[in-house]
């Protein structure tokens, strides 16, 4: 039996969130894209091995529906921006576009697609503020954003993180 030297790598290294209207231009081609933003995004340092990006494909009466779910976990003192009422309102109503860097080096554009543009952006699904269970647990914030589309996310050819 041959031994595989493949080491699986998963998880999210970093995420930069942009307002939905910050996409100045986006060119999509064969699963990849180039995107230009009109303003700087917001990046919060994440807790190692805690954040995840998931794409769930479902069949809705013969039409494929893709749920894009981005769950970000940060120490409470680093994620204070997520607690801002104005920021929460903006993400809940206007939505956000995310540049997601995965542990395997790929960088994905989430919440913006060639079919819908900024019409199906990421929106606030939930925000959980936790004290932790044990005495030495670090207080954390878990931000979950979700969007729905008909296709998987695209890999960005230029890293925006």
C-alpha positions as CSV (number, residue, x, y, z in Angstrom):
1,X,0.0,0.0,0.0
2,X,1.4,3.4,-1.0
3,X,1.7,6.1,1.6
4,X,0.4,9.5,0.6
5,X,2.5,12.5,1.4
6,X,-0.6,14.8,1.0
7,X,-1.3,16.8,4.1
8,X,-4.8,18.1,4.3
9,X,-5.0,21.8,5.1
10,X,-8.3,23.5,6.0
11,X,-9.5,26.6,7.8
12,X,-9.5,30.3,7.3
13,X,-6.4,32.4,7.8
14,X,-7.8,35.9,7.3
15,X,-10.8,37.8,6.1
16,X,-11.2,41.3,4.9
17,X,-14.8,42.6,4.7
18,X,-15.9,45.4,2.3
19,X,-19.2,47.2,2.0
20,X,-21.3,45.8,-0.8
21,X,-20.9,49.0,-2.9
22,X,-17.1,48.9,-2.6
23,X,-16.6,46.6,-5.6
24,X,-15.4,49.0,-8.3
25,X,-14.9,46.3,-10.9
26,X,-14.8,42.5,-11.2
27,X,-13.8,40.3,-14.1
28,X,-14.7,36.6,-13.9
29,X,-13.2,33.8,-15.9
30,X,-13.1,30.0,-15.4
31,X,-13.5,29.9,-11.7
32,X,-11.2,32.8,-11.1
33,X,-11.7,36.6,-10.8
34,X,-9.9,39.9,-10.6
35,X,-11.6,42.4,-8.4
36,X,-10.9,46.1,-7.6
37,X,-12.3,47.7,-4.5
38,X,-13.0,51.5,-4.2
39,X,-12.1,51.6,-0.5
40,X,-10.2,49.7,2.2
41,X,-11.8,46.7,3.8
42,X,-12.0,45.9,7.5
43,X,-9.9,43.1,8.8
44,X,-10.1,41.6,12.3
45,X,-7.4,39.2,13.6
46,X,-9.0,35.8,14.0
47,X,-8.5,33.1,16.6
48,X,-6.4,30.3,15.1
49,X,-8.3,27.3,13.9
50,X,-11.7,28.7,14.8
51,X,-13.1,30.3,11.7
52,X,-14.7,28.5,8.8
53,X,-16.1,29.1,5.3
54,X,-18.7,26.7,4.0
55,X,-20.5,26.4,0.7
56,X,-23.7,24.2,0.8
57,X,-25.3,23.2,-2.6
58,X,-28.9,22.3,-2.4
59,X,-31.5,21.4,-5.1
60,X,-34.5,23.7,-4.8
61,X,-37.1,22.2,-7.1
62,X,-34.6,21.6,-9.9
63,X,-32.6,24.8,-9.3
64,X,-29.2,24.7,-7.6
65,X,-29.0,27.0,-4.6
66,X,-25.6,27.7,-3.0
67,X,-25.5,28.9,0.6
68,X,-22.3,30.7,1.4
69,X,-21.7,30.7,5.2
70,X,-18.7,32.6,6.7
71,X,-18.2,32.1,10.5
72,X,-15.5,34.3,12.0
73,X,-14.2,34.0,15.5
74,X,-12.1,36.6,17.2
75,X,-11.0,37.6,20.7
76,X,-13.5,40.0,22.1
77,X,-11.0,42.9,22.4
78,X,-10.0,42.4,18.8
79,X,-13.5,42.2,17.4
80,X,-14.9,45.3,19.0
81,X,-15.8,46.7,15.5
82,X,-18.3,43.9,15.1
83,X,-20.2,45.1,18.2
84,X,-20.7,48.6,16.7
85,X,-24.5,49.1,16.1
86,X,-23.8,51.2,13.0
87,X,-21.6,48.4,11.6
88,X,-24.1,45.7,12.4
89,X,-26.9,47.8,10.7
90,X,-24.8,48.3,7.6
91,X,-24.0,44.6,7.3
92,X,-27.6,43.5,8.0
93,X,-29.1,45.9,5.4
94,X,-26.5,46.8,2.8
95,X,-24.5,43.6,3.1
96,X,-20.8,42.9,2.7
97,X,-18.4,41.3,0.3
98,X,-15.5,39.2,1.8
99,X,-12.0,38.3,0.6
100,X,-11.3,35.0,2.4
101,X,-7.8,33.6,2.6
102,X,-7.8,29.9,3.3
103,X,-5.0,27.9,5.0
104,X,-4.1,26.2,1.6
105,X,-3.2,29.6,0.2
106,X,-6.3,30.1,-2.0
107,X,-8.1,33.5,-1.7
108,X,-11.8,33.6,-2.5
109,X,-14.3,36.3,-3.3
110,X,-17.5,35.7,-1.3
111,X,-20.8,37.6,-1.5
112,X,-20.3,38.9,-5.1
113,X,-20.9,36.9,-8.3
114,X,-20.9,37.3,-12.0
115,X,-24.7,36.5,-12.1
116,X,-25.9,38.7,-9.2
117,X,-23.1,41.2,-8.7
118,X,-23.7,42.9,-5.3
119,X,-27.4,41.8,-5.2
120,X,-26.7,38.7,-3.1
121,X,-24.1,39.9,-0.7
122,X,-23.2,38.5,2.7
123,X,-25.6,39.6,5.4
124,X,-25.5,39.3,9.2
125,X,-26.9,35.9,10.3
126,X,-25.8,36.0,13.9
127,X,-23.4,37.6,16.4
128,X,-22.5,35.6,19.5
129,X,-20.5,37.2,22.3
130,X,-19.2,34.6,24.7
131,X,-17.4,34.8,28.1
132,X,-16.0,31.3,27.6
133,X,-16.8,28.3,29.8
134,X,-13.6,27.8,31.7
135,X,-11.7,30.2,33.9
136,X,-8.8,30.6,31.4
137,X,-11.0,30.8,28.3
138,X,-10.6,34.0,26.2
139,X,-13.8,36.0,25.7
140,X,-14.7,35.7,22.1
141,X,-17.0,37.1,19.4
142,X,-18.5,34.8,16.7
143,X,-19.8,36.6,13.6
144,X,-21.7,34.6,11.1
145,X,-22.5,36.0,7.7
146,X,-24.5,34.3,5.0
147,X,-25.5,34.8,1.3
148,X,-27.3,32.8,-1.3
149,X,-26.3,32.4,-4.9
150,X,-26.5,29.8,-7.7
151,X,-22.7,29.2,-8.0
152,X,-19.6,28.5,-5.9
153,X,-17.2,31.3,-4.9
154,X,-14.4,32.4,-7.3
155,X,-10.7,32.3,-6.5
156,X,-9.1,35.8,-6.6
157,X,-5.9,36.0,-8.7
158,X,-4.6,39.1,-6.7
159,X,-4.5,38.8,-2.9
160,X,-6.3,41.7,-1.2
161,X,-5.2,40.8,2.4
